[in-house]
């Protein structure tokens, strides 16, 4: 194709993107300038998680089983922190849409203080009671797996205290739409985690202790760099000072709680359900636990790019609502679902041919490979049809202030389908871990219809956050 043809194609593509994504709030270039760092952000997170899981797998099947058992607990705490920070993201985004610089700084200070305070309390308790928690939840597991689980839970809890600083600052910049800074922070924390993991697990052979040390050091580095961006690099709308962190404003605090409490409750019960799922998976044996962990890690790569659209929705919808342009928020909500669906299809086109090669990186036992592949296909087949609406739309609703509806739907479908129906399928009916994954896919289908109905209505656009 000659230069004229290339120019014509580029012009037509630009015109199409302008029609689909440009508005009085954002140009299509600004939308994709925010999206690409978010995609790379999710990609780095999931690739590094996959690589570190593969390194843990190379240590022993008991190690990967221990990490898989504890991950729902630590992920629960991490998601609670992210839920608190998400309240800050939405409030910061809406104040940016309104153009209120003073309140942006105050909202950022509240986000940092509250996230750090809650993390310190919860994680300190987990450190002290790590052994009783593991024995209570997974007492039927093999003794070696229990020992490794206690070590992992104690160490990860220490790292989460540090991570709360990183999480809060990350949320602040996401609300501002500074996704390039978010990408830089993600690269730093995840690449350092991979390097430390390689040293401690592959070279020094420290097994679970190596994983814990890698997490702690990487999160210390990430928190330090995030502080540099927050306090030393002056951004357009953020000039945070230490006094802003300790200044309390009841209005901003309540605005954050409108988002954080429903979302935090959702995360609490959602991952509480995941812990129950993991608990009855123990009865299926170490091989099933390991297969589930590897399949989950692999599947994270398939939804990394479309999941980034949900994070983009937090910024875009939040700023539209903050500016009082609610019709525009609905317009972007629809466009982002289309964008997410396109990215799901593109991701699967790339991911499926690579799946056998990626699986080999985990060094799985030969007997578990067919099970892992079956789990992957159970999720891949319905994903283009139901995943985008069921997983991206909650971000749109929450960013407009409709956090209660999205949380209630997520909780009911999680417990009724993935936990209760998953248990029936896995244990009494004898379908094992495959039954759990079928129920996970069924959960997407049910959520699809609930969120579609809500989005078509007007109630979600009539919520008041700030």
N, C-alpha and C positions, 0 to 999 in steps of 0.2 A: 504494500500500500504506500503511495507517495505521500509527500508532505501535505499536499492539499487535502487528500483523503483523511489523513490523521487529524488535521485541523478541523475538518468538518465533523468527524466522529466525536472529537473532544467537545466541540461546540454543542452538538446535539445532546451529549451526555450531560454537559453543564446545564443546558436548558431544562432537561428532565429533572435533574436534582434540584434545580431552582424552583420548579413547579411543585415538587413533592415535599420540600423541606424548608424553603425560605419563607419568612414572615416578617411582620413588623418588629418582632423581638429578636429573631436570629436569622442569619443567612445560612444557606446550606453548608457553606465553608466552615462557619462557626460550629454547626452541629457535628460535622465530621472531624473537625479539629478537636472537639471534646471526646468524640467516640473512639478514635483510633488509640489514644493513650489508654482508655478504659479497656479496650480489647486486649492490648498488649499487657495491661495490668493483670487481667484475669488469666491470660495465657501464661505469664510468668508464674503466677501463683500455682496454677494447676500442673504445669510442667515440672516445677521444682518439687511439688508434693509427690508427683509420680516418681521422679528420680529418687527422692529420699525414701519413699515407700519401697522402691526396688532395692535400695541399699539395705534397708532393714530386713527385707525378705531374704537377702543373701546371707544374713546372719543365722536365722532359723525361722521355721514356721511358727514356733512359740512366740518369737519376738513380734512378728507381724500380727499375730492373733492378739497379743497384749495391747499393741498400739490401736488395733481396730476396736477392742473392747473399751478402751479409755477415751478414744476420740469423741464419742457422743457426749461424754461428760465435759471434756475440755471445750468441745465445740459449743456446748450449751452455754458455758461461761463466756466464751468468745462472742457468741451471738447476742448474749445479754448486753455485753459491753457495746457491741455494734448497734444494738437497738437503742441504747441510751444516746450513743453518738449520732444515730440516724435522726433522732429528734432535733439535735443540733444542726444537722445537715439541712433538714427541711426549713427550720427557722432562719438559718443563715441565707439559704436560697431565696426565701420569700422576702427577707429584708433587702437582699441585693436587688430583687425585682422591683421593690419599692424605692430603692436608692437611698436607704437610711444607713449611712456609714457608721454612725455612733452605735446604733443597735446591732449592727453586724459584729462590731468588736465585743460588745457585751454578751451577745449570744455565743461567740467563740470562747470567751472566758468561762461561761457557764458550762459549755460542753466539756471543756478540759477538766474543770474541777469535779464535776459530778461523776464523770467516767472514771477518773483516777480514784476517787473516794470509794465508790462501790466496788471496784476491782480489789482494792486493798483489803476490804472486809471479807469478801467472798473467798478470795484466793488464800488468805491467811487461814481460814477455817479448813479449806481443802488440804492445805499442807499439814496441819495438825492431825486431821482425821482421815488421811489417805488410806491407811490400812483398813479401818472399819468400813469405809465406803466400798472398797473393792470387795471385801469379804461379804458384805451385805448384798451387793448386786450380782457378783459372779462367784459365789462360794463353790459352785459345782465345777468350775474350770479346773484344769490340771494345775498342780502345785507350782510348777515352774512358771506357767502363764500368770498365775496370781502374783508371784514374787516380782516378775517383770512389770506387771501392771501397777503395783504399788510404787515402784521406783519411777515409772513414767508419769503417773499422776502427780506425785510430789514435785518432780522437776518442772513439769509443764505449768503447774500452778505458780511457781516462782516466776517463770517467763511471762505469764499472763499479766502480772502486776506491772511489769515494764511495758508490755504490749499495749496496755490501756492508754499510755501516753501517746504512742504512735497512732492508735486507733482514733483517738479524739481529734488529733491534729489532721489526720487523713480525712476525717469526716468534714472538718471545717473547710478545707480546700476543695473538697468535692462540692460542697454547697455553693462555693464561689465560682464553680466551673473551671477551677485551675487543675484540670486533669493531667496536664504535663507534669506538674509537681507530684501529683499522686503516682504517676507512672515512675518517676525517678525514685520515690520512696519505696515503691514495690520492688523495683529492680535491686535496690540496695539491700533490702531486708531478705529477699528470697535468694538472690545470688550468694550473699554471704552465708545464708543458712545451708545452701547446697555445698559450698566450699568447706564450711566447718563440719558438715555431716560427712563429707568425703574423707576429711582428715581423721575425724574421731571414730567413724564406723569402719571404713575400708582400710585405712592405714594403721591406726592405733588399735583397731578391733575392740572398741569399748562397748559395742552393742547398744543396749537401751540407754546406758549412761552417756554414750556418745551423742545419741539423738537429743537428749535433754540439754547437754552442754551446748550443742549447736543452736538449739532454739533460744537459749538464754543469751548467748553472745550475739546472735543475729538480731534479736529484739532490742538489746541494749544499743547496738549500732543504729538500728532503725529509729529508735526513740531519740537518740542524740542528734541525728541528721534532721529529723522532723522539727526538733526545737530550733535548729539553725534556720530552717525555712520560716518558722513562725515568728521568731523574735529578731533575727538579724537581717533577713532579706525583706526589704520593704516592698509589699505588693500594692496594687492599685487601691484596693478598698479595705485592706487589713493592716492596721498599725497597732497590734496588740501589745500591751504592756503587762508586767507582772501584776499590777494593781487590778487590772481588768479580770484576772482569774478569781480574785477574792471579793469582787464586788457582786452583791446579791440583788437581783431585781425580780420581784415576785411575778411580774407580768411575763418576762422572758422564761422564767422557770416553769410557769404553768403552760406556756405555749409549747415548750419542749415536752412536758409531761403528756400533752394531748397526743403526741406521736409516740413517745417512748414507752408509756405504760401499756397501751394496747399491743404495740410491736414487741415489747419486752415480755409481756404475758404470752404472746404467741410463741416467741422463741423458747420461753421456759417450758411450756407444755409440748411444743413441737419436738424439742430435743429430749424432753423427758420421755415422750413417746418413743423416740429413737433409742433411748437407753433401754426401754422395755423390749423393743425389737431385738436389740443386741443381747439382752438377757436371755430371751428364749432361743436365740440362735446358738447360745452356748450348748444347749442340749443337742444341737445338730452336729457338734464336733469341731475340732480345731481346723480341719480342712475346709469346712463350710464357712467358718469365720474368715479364714485367710482368703478364700475365693471371693467372698463379699467385699472384703477390703480392697483387693486388687481390682475388681470390676468397678467399684465406686471411684477409685483413683483414676482409672482409665476413662470412665464416663465423664469425669470432670473436664477432660480435654474437649469432648464433643460439645459441651454447652458453654465453654469459656467465652467465646465471642458473643453469642446471643445473650448471655447473662449480663454482659457489659451494657446492653441496651437498657436493662432495668436500672442500672446505676445512672445511666444518662438521663432516664426519665425523672429521677429524683431532682436533678438540677434543672432540666428544661421545664417540667411541669410546675415545680416549686416556684421558679422565677416568673412564669406566666401568671400563676395564681397570685403571687405577691404584687404583681403589676396590675392586678384587677382584670386581666384578660382571660376570663374563664372559657369563653368559646374557643380561644386559641389553645388553651390547655386540652380541650376535647379533641381538637384537630390534631395536635401533636401526639396525643394518646393513641389515636388510630394509626398515624404514620409510624410510630415506634413499634407497634405490634407487627405491621407489615415488614418493617426493617428487621425485627427480631426473627420473623419467620424465614426471611431470605437468608439470614446468617445461619440459622439452624440447618437449612438445606445445604448451603455452601460448606459448612463445617462437616457435615456427614459425608459429603462427596470426597472431601480430603481425608477424613478420619477413617472411614471403613477400609480402604485399601491398606492403610498403615496399621490396622488393629493387630494382626498376627505378629508383626515385627515389634510393636510396642509391648505386647504381652510378654515377649521373650525377655524384655528388660527386667521383669520381675522375678525371673528364675523360678517360676511356679513348679510345684510337683506335677509330673506328667498326668497324673490321675485327675487333677483339678482343672486342667486346661479346657476340656469340653464344657464343664460347668460354668467357668468364667465366660466363655464365648456365648453360651445360652443366655446368661444374665444380660450380657451386652445387647443381644438382639431383642430381648424382651423389652428393653427400654428404647432402642433405636427405632423400631417400627412405628410406634405411635408418636414419637417425639415431634416430627414436623407438623402434625395436625393439632396437638393439644398442649405441648410444652410452652409455646410463647405466651398465649393468653393466660395460662394458669400460673406462670412464673414472672412475667414482665408486668402484667396489669396491676398486681398488688402494689408495685412501686409507684405507678401512676396515681392510683387511688390514695395511697398514703401521702404522697407529696402534695395532694390537694387538701389534705386534712382528714380524709376519710379512712383513718387508721383502724377504727373499731370494726367496720364491716370486713375489711380484708383479713384482719386477725381472727375474727370469729369464724369466717369461712375456712380459713387455713387450719384452724384448730379442730373444727368439727370433722372435716374431711380427713385430716391426719389420723385422728384417734379412731374414727369409725372404720376407715378403710385400711390405712397402712398398719395400724397397731392391732385392732380387733380382727378385722378380716384377714390381715396378714398372718396373725397367729393361727386362726382356723385353717388357713391354707397350708401353712408351714408344718404344724404339729399334728392336729387331729386328722386332717386330710392327707398328710404325708407328702406334700409337694416340696418340703424343705425350703431352702433359701430362694428357689425359683418362684415359689408361691408368694414370697414377700415382694419380689420385684414385679410380679404381675399386678399385685395390689397397689404398688407405687404408681404404675402406669395408669391403673384405673382411677387413682386419686387425681391425676392430671385431667382426666376426662370430666370428672364431676366438677372440679374447680373451674374448668373451662366455661361451663354453662353458667355457673354462679357469677363469675367475674364479667362475662359477656353481658349478662342481664343488667348488672349494676352499672357498667359503663354506658349502656344505651339509655339509662335513666338520667335524671337530673340531680338526684340527692347528693351524689359525691361532689358535685361542683358548688354546693351550697354550704359547705363546712367552713368554719372560721378558725384559723389557727393563731394568727398574730393580730 
